[in-house]
Amino acid sequence: MDGDVATDTLVLNRPAQRLQFRITLGGEPFTKPNLKYLGVSLADSKSKPPALAPNRRAWGKTIDVPERSQMKYPDGKGLCSPTTVSMLMGYWRES
């Protein structure tokens, strides 16, 4: 076995030498579908980059991000990464 799929991530047992995509677009006859987005991220999860010094200028600052909730968590003990990312993207869209 060359690797495994963890939800939406292909985890290979060893680094790959090449990458190939095949995209098949379907739809009604005589209509041309539009590909709006194709995202690919290639990362070596075993890589150990050097630690960066903290950006102390950002400490203690609050930014006004649009509030969104995936669901209510008891005592606020929970965090949803996609919701958090969408809040930050909403902030930067307006900046």
N, C-alpha and C positions, 0 to 999 in steps of 0.2 A: 504494500500500500504506500502511495506517495504522500499522503496527507489526509486531512479530514476537513469537514466544514463545520464551523462553530457559528450557528445562526446565520450570519451573513458574511462570514470571514473564512476564506480559504487558508488553512494552516498547513503549510508544507513541511515535510520532515527534513528537507534540505533546500538550499536556495535554488531557484529555477534559473535556467540559462536563457530562456526566451519566453515570450508571452504572445498569445494569439487570441483575437476576439472574433466572434461571429455574431452578427446582429441580424435577426430576422424580424422584419416589420410586417405586420398583418393588417388587415382592414377590409373594408368593403371593396368589391371589384371596381376598378377604374378610379379609385381615389388614392392619392399619394399620401401616406402617413408622414408626419413630421417627427423626427427624433429631436426632442427638446433638451435632453440632458443625458450624458453618459459620464459617470464618475468612476475613477479608478484610483486607488491609493496603493502604492507598493511600499512596504516597510519591512525592515528586518527587526523583528521583535526581540532578537537576541543581542542587538546592538546596544552598547552602553555609552551613550554620548556623555561628554563632560557636563557636570552640573553648572548651571548658570547662577551668577550672583543675583540675589533678590533685587527687584526694582523698588527700592524704599520710597521713591516719590509717589508710588501708587498706594502705599499703605494708609489706612485710615480714611480713604475717600469712598464716597458712595455715588454710584451713577444711577440715574433715573431710568431704569429699564421698564418696558411694558410688562405688567404682571399677567402671568398665564398659569393655569393649573391643570395638570393632567387628572388629578384627583386630590382629595383632601387627605393628608396624612395625619394620624394622631400624634400630638405633641410635636408636629413638624419634623418627625424623624423619617425622612425619606427624600430622595432627590431623583428626579427623572432627567437624565442627560439630554434627550431630544428636546424636552420642554425648556430646559435651561439654555441650550444652544439657540432655540428659536427666540427666546427673550433677548439674548445678546445680539442676535442678528437684527431683531426689530429695533434695538437701541442704535446700532451702527448704521442702519438704513436711514434713520432720521438725522444722524450727525453729519 
